[in-house]
Amino acid sequence: MSGHPPSPGAARTVEAVPSAPPIRVLLVDDHAFFRRGLVSVLEEEPDIDVVGECGSGEEAVRSAARLSPDVVLMDVWMPGAGGIDACAGIRARAPAAKITMLTMSDEEDDLFEALKAGADGYLLKEISVDELPDAVRSISDGQSFINASMATKLIGEFTALAKRDSAARPRPAAPRLTGRETPLLRLVARCFNNKEIADALFISENTVKNHIRNILEKLQLHSRTEAAVYAVREKVLELD
């Protein structure tokens, strides 16, 4: 066995780095032409795979159970069972799926009912083709993705809920958050996504995820939406 270093032209073995599996997406919309457009946009992305498409809430529940998607993009209004009605069924049969409404409806009632039914996000169909793939990635990564105009309405509802809750019953003292957790919670309540929070606080996105998980555990909450309501109610975030 030679002790000489390999010559510059010698072949080198490069260890392959395994890539993450593609994000599995289920599309649910009663307009086949619109679904085709979504497929053409998303299938251009190497890390996104459209595994199924259907046109009703009933089909969505069956397809989610069969396909186990990572992300469900679903319209609110469809013949028969709409997207909001389908949320509970998808939650029961494919609990790991992240459900996001992709709809024309900018009605506050539809937004609130979707979130109460278990949706993880709410996007308007006005979203650009450039923004949609990144939205799917953020949703798959566990972020609650809400269209900016709808987020403003949601914050207004947080304020109303906080006032009603405050008047209804006394509450025990809130757990103390750390000096890092409090500003992070304020940004969650303002519907910042993980990357925006990381940039604002000069920390990594993984650190943001860890802080959010710790905050939810400490406050015994289940979602970023509940955390935002808590922030307003406990005056962590003051809103006009």
C-alpha positions as CSV (number, residue, x, y, z in Angstrom):
1,M,0.0,0.0,0.0
2,S,1.5,3.3,-1.1
3,G,2.0,6.2,1.3
4,H,2.0,8.7,-1.4
5,P,-0.9,11.2,-1.7
6,P,-3.3,10.6,-4.7
7,S,-2.4,12.4,-7.9
8,P,-4.6,15.5,-8.8
9,G,-6.3,13.5,-11.5
10,A,-7.2,10.5,-9.3
11,A,-10.9,9.7,-8.7
12,R,-12.3,10.6,-5.3
13,T,-15.1,9.1,-3.5
14,V,-17.8,11.6,-2.5
15,E,-20.2,10.6,0.2
16,A,-23.7,11.4,-0.9
17,V,-25.8,13.4,1.5
18,P,-29.4,12.0,1.7
19,S,-32.0,14.5,0.7
20,A,-35.2,15.1,2.5
21,P,-38.3,13.4,1.0
22,P,-40.5,15.7,-1.0
23,I,-43.4,17.4,0.6
24,R,-46.6,15.5,-0.2
25,V,-49.5,17.8,-1.2
26,L,-53.2,17.0,-1.6
27,L,-55.2,19.6,-3.6
28,V,-58.9,20.0,-2.9
29,D,-61.0,22.3,-5.1
30,D,-64.1,21.8,-7.1
31,H,-62.7,23.6,-10.1
32,A,-60.6,21.2,-12.1
33,F,-59.0,24.0,-14.2
34,F,-57.8,25.7,-11.0
35,R,-56.4,22.4,-9.7
36,R,-54.5,21.9,-12.9
37,G,-52.9,25.3,-12.5
38,L,-51.8,24.5,-9.0
39,V,-50.3,21.2,-10.1
40,S,-48.3,22.9,-12.9
41,V,-46.9,25.4,-10.4
42,L,-46.1,23.0,-7.6
43,E,-44.7,20.2,-9.7
44,E,-42.0,22.6,-10.9
45,E,-40.5,22.4,-7.5
46,P,-38.2,19.4,-6.9
47,D,-39.1,19.2,-3.2
48,I,-42.9,19.2,-3.6
49,D,-44.9,16.3,-4.9
50,V,-48.7,16.6,-5.6
51,V,-49.9,13.2,-4.6
52,G,-53.6,13.7,-5.2
53,E,-56.4,16.0,-6.1
54,C,-60.1,15.9,-5.5
55,G,-63.2,18.2,-5.8
56,S,-65.2,17.9,-2.5
57,G,-64.8,17.7,1.2
58,E,-66.0,14.1,1.3
59,E,-63.4,13.1,-1.2
60,A,-60.7,15.1,0.7
61,V,-61.3,13.0,3.9
62,R,-61.1,9.7,2.0
63,S,-58.0,10.8,0.0
64,A,-56.2,12.1,3.1
65,A,-56.7,8.8,4.9
66,R,-55.4,6.9,1.8
67,L,-52.5,9.2,0.8
68,S,-51.3,10.6,4.2
69,P,-50.3,14.0,2.7
70,D,-48.0,16.4,4.5
71,V,-50.0,19.4,3.4
72,V,-53.7,19.8,2.3
73,L,-54.5,22.9,0.3
74,M,-58.3,23.1,0.3
75,D,-61.0,25.5,-0.8
76,V,-63.6,26.7,1.7
77,W,-66.7,26.6,-0.5
78,M,-67.4,23.4,-2.4
79,P,-70.6,21.5,-3.3
80,G,-71.7,19.2,-0.5
81,A,-69.2,19.2,2.4
82,G,-66.9,22.2,2.1
83,G,-63.4,22.6,3.3
84,I,-64.3,23.6,6.9
85,D,-66.6,20.6,7.3
86,A,-63.8,18.3,6.0
87,C,-61.2,19.6,8.5
88,A,-62.4,17.4,11.4
89,G,-62.4,14.3,9.2
90,I,-59.0,14.9,7.9
91,R,-57.7,15.6,11.4
92,A,-59.0,12.2,12.5
93,R,-57.8,10.2,9.6
94,A,-54.5,12.0,8.8
95,P,-53.5,13.8,12.0
96,A,-50.0,14.7,10.7
97,A,-51.4,16.6,7.7
98,K,-51.2,20.4,7.8
99,I,-54.5,21.8,6.5
100,T,-54.5,25.2,4.8
101,M,-57.5,26.9,3.2
102,L,-56.8,28.3,-0.3
103,T,-59.9,30.3,-1.1
104,M,-61.5,33.3,-2.6
105,S,-63.4,34.0,0.6
106,D,-62.1,36.9,2.6
107,E,-65.0,36.7,5.1
108,E,-64.0,36.9,8.7
109,D,-66.5,34.2,9.7
110,D,-64.9,31.7,7.2
111,L,-61.4,32.5,8.6
112,F,-62.5,32.0,12.2
113,E,-64.5,28.9,11.5
114,A,-61.7,27.3,9.6
115,L,-59.2,27.9,12.4
116,K,-61.7,26.6,15.0
117,A,-62.2,23.5,12.8
118,G,-58.4,22.8,12.9
119,A,-57.0,24.5,9.9
120,D,-53.3,25.5,10.2
121,G,-53.5,28.4,7.7
122,Y,-55.7,30.5,5.5
123,L,-54.5,31.8,2.1
124,L,-56.5,33.8,-0.5
125,K,-56.3,32.7,-4.1
126,E,-54.7,36.0,-5.0
127,I,-51.4,34.6,-3.7
128,S,-48.8,34.8,-6.5
129,V,-47.3,31.8,-8.2
130,D,-43.9,32.7,-6.8
131,E,-45.2,32.8,-3.2
132,L,-47.2,29.6,-3.2
133,P,-44.3,27.1,-3.1
134,D,-42.6,28.9,-0.2
135,A,-46.0,29.0,1.6
136,V,-46.3,25.2,1.2
137,R,-42.8,24.8,2.6
138,S,-43.6,27.0,5.6
139,I,-46.8,25.1,6.2
140,S,-45.1,21.8,6.0
141,D,-42.5,23.1,8.5
142,G,-45.2,23.7,11.0
143,Q,-45.8,27.4,10.6
144,S,-49.3,28.9,10.6
145,F,-49.5,30.7,7.3
146,I,-52.2,33.4,7.0
147,N,-52.7,35.9,4.2
148,A,-51.6,39.4,5.5
149,S,-55.1,41.0,5.1
150,M,-56.7,38.1,6.9
151,A,-54.1,38.2,9.7
152,T,-55.1,41.8,10.4
153,K,-58.7,40.7,10.9
154,L,-57.5,37.8,13.1
155,I,-55.6,40.1,15.4
156,G,-58.8,42.2,15.7
157,E,-60.6,39.1,16.8
158,F,-57.9,38.2,19.3
159,T,-58.5,41.5,21.0
160,A,-62.3,40.9,21.2
161,L,-61.7,37.4,22.5
162,A,-59.3,38.6,25.1
163,K,-61.7,41.3,26.4
164,R,-64.6,38.9,26.6
165,D,-62.4,36.3,28.3
166,S,-61.0,38.8,30.8
167,A,-64.5,40.0,31.8
168,A,-65.9,36.4,32.1
169,R,-63.7,34.9,34.8
170,P,-60.6,35.4,37.0
171,R,-57.5,33.5,36.0
172,P,-54.6,32.2,38.0
173,A,-51.2,33.9,37.7
174,A,-49.7,33.3,34.3
175,P,-46.4,31.4,34.1
176,R,-43.4,33.6,33.8
177,L,-41.7,33.7,30.4
178,T,-38.0,34.3,29.9
179,G,-36.5,37.5,28.6
180,R,-36.2,35.8,25.2
181,E,-39.6,34.1,25.1
182,T,-41.6,37.3,25.7
183,P,-40.5,39.3,22.6
184,L,-40.8,36.1,20.6
185,L,-44.4,35.6,21.7
186,R,-45.2,39.2,20.7
187,L,-44.0,38.4,17.2
188,V,-46.0,35.2,17.0
189,A,-49.1,37.2,18.0
190,R,-48.3,39.6,15.1
191,C,-48.4,36.6,12.7
192,F,-44.7,36.7,12.0
193,N,-43.4,33.4,10.5
194,N,-40.4,31.6,11.9
195,K,-37.9,33.2,9.4
196,E,-39.2,36.7,10.1
197,I,-38.9,36.0,13.9
198,A,-35.4,34.7,13.4
199,D,-34.4,37.8,11.4
200,A,-36.0,40.2,13.9
201,L,-34.3,38.6,17.0
202,F,-31.0,37.6,15.3
203,I,-31.4,33.9,16.1
204,S,-31.7,30.8,13.9
205,E,-35.0,29.3,12.8
206,N,-34.3,26.1,14.8
207,T,-33.9,28.3,17.9
208,V,-37.2,29.9,17.1
209,K,-38.9,26.5,16.8
210,N,-37.4,25.4,20.2
211,H,-38.6,28.6,21.9
212,I,-42.1,28.3,20.5
213,R,-42.3,24.6,21.6
214,N,-41.2,25.6,25.1
215,I,-43.7,28.5,25.2
216,L,-46.6,26.3,24.2
217,E,-45.6,23.6,26.8
218,K,-45.1,26.2,29.5
219,L,-48.4,27.9,28.9
220,Q,-50.2,24.6,28.2
221,L,-51.3,25.8,24.8
222,H,-51.8,23.7,21.6
223,S,-51.1,26.1,18.7
224,R,-49.6,29.4,17.6
225,T,-53.2,30.8,17.3
226,E,-53.9,30.0,21.0
227,A,-50.5,31.6,21.9
228,A,-51.5,34.8,20.1
229,V,-54.8,35.0,21.9
230,Y,-52.9,34.5,25.2
231,A,-50.5,37.3,24.3
232,V,-53.3,39.7,23.8
233,R,-55.3,38.5,26.9
234,E,-52.3,38.8,29.2
235,K,-51.2,42.1,27.7
236,V,-48.0,40.7,26.4
237,L,-49.1,42.3,23.2
238,E,-51.0,45.6,23.5
239,L,-53.3,46.3,20.6
240,D,-55.6,49.3,19.9
